[in-house]
Amino acid sequence: MEFDPEICGPCSLRCLCTLSASGKGRLVRISEDEALQQKLRKLQGTPAGRERLRARTGVEHRLAHLAARQGPKARYRGTRKNLFDLRRIAAVENLDTTRRTKEYATKAAA
């Protein structure tokens, strides 16, 4: 959707809307998946949608921990070695989680 410069020019909110030069209009594009985004926004407002988001949170936190431990790039060339590396990192993360759980249980018992 494109707005003419005659509409955008005199608008008092122009500085909040665009940084383009005076005498230029404004071009607004709607994303290809806008319908899906609106559907998901509605879903997250319902109790069932919130429940689905809560289920995803644990998985996303776990993936974030793995990504933080591994770093932004693959360590090796080839999928075989990188899959092994990912599994190694997952095992270390699981051991660390177990250690933290035991420490927490020990402190709670004391």
C-alpha positions in Angstrom: 0.0 0.0 0.0 1.5 3.3 -1.0 0.5 6.7 0.4 0.8 9.8 -1.7 3.2 12.6 -0.7 0.3 15.0 -0.5 -1.2 12.9 2.3 2.0 12.2 4.2 3.6 15.7 3.8 1.3 17.8 6.0 0.7 15.1 8.7 1.9 16.1 12.1 2.9 12.5 13.0 5.1 12.1 9.9 8.3 12.1 11.9 7.0 9.1 13.9 6.0 7.2 10.7 8.8 7.7 8.3 12.3 9.1 8.0 12.1 9.7 4.2 12.6 13.1 2.8 9.8 15.6 2.5 7.9 15.3 -0.7 8.1 11.5 -0.6 5.2 9.2 0.2 5.1 6.1 2.4 5.1 2.5 1.3 3.6 -0.1 3.7 4.0 -3.8 2.9 2.0 -6.5 4.6 3.9 -9.7 5.3 3.1 -12.8 3.3 2.2 -14.7 6.4 0.1 -12.0 8.0 -3.0 -14.2 8.2 -1.0 -16.8 10.1 0.4 -14.2 12.4 -3.0 -12.9 13.2 -4.3 -16.4 13.9 -1.4 -17.1 16.3 -2.0 -13.8 18.1 -5.6 -14.8 18.6 -4.6 -18.2 19.8 -2.2 -16.9 22.4 -5.1 -14.9 23.9 -7.0 -18.1 24.7 -6.4 -20.5 27.6 -5.5 -23.3 25.2 -3.1 -21.1 23.4 -1.4 -20.0 26.6 -1.1 -23.7 27.6 0.7 -24.5 24.3 3.1 -21.6 24.8 3.9 -22.8 28.3 4.7 -26.2 26.9 7.1 -24.7 24.4 8.9 -22.6 27.0 10.8 -25.5 28.5 12.0 -26.7 25.1 13.1 -23.3 24.0 15.0 -22.7 27.3 16.7 -26.0 26.8 17.7 -25.1 23.2 18.9 -21.7 24.4 21.2 -23.4 26.9 22.6 -25.7 24.2 23.2 -22.7 21.9 24.9 -20.7 24.6 27.2 -23.7 25.4 27.9 -24.5 21.8 28.3 -21.0 20.3 27.0 -19.5 17.0 28.9 -21.7 14.6 29.4 -25.4 13.9 32.7 -26.6 15.2 33.5 -29.1 12.5 32.8 -29.7 8.8 30.2 -32.3 8.0 27.1 -33.3 9.7 28.4 -36.5 11.3 31.0 -34.8 13.5 28.6 -31.9 14.3 25.8 -34.3 15.3 28.3 -36.0 17.7 29.3 -32.6 19.0 25.7 -31.6 19.6 25.0 -34.8 21.5 28.2 -34.3 23.6 27.0 -30.8 24.5 23.5 -32.1 25.3 25.0 -34.8 27.6 27.1 -32.2 29.4 24.1 -29.9 29.7 22.0 -32.8 31.2 24.8 -33.6 33.7 25.0 -29.9 34.7 21.2 -29.8 35.2 21.4 -33.0 37.3 24.2 -31.5 39.4 22.2 -28.3 40.0 19.1 -30.3 40.9 21.1 -32.3 43.5 22.6 -29.1 45.0 19.2 -27.5 45.3 17.8 -30.6 47.0 20.7 -30.7 49.4 20.3 -27.0 50.3 16.5 -27.5 50.7 17.0 -30.5 53.1 19.5 -28.6 55.2 
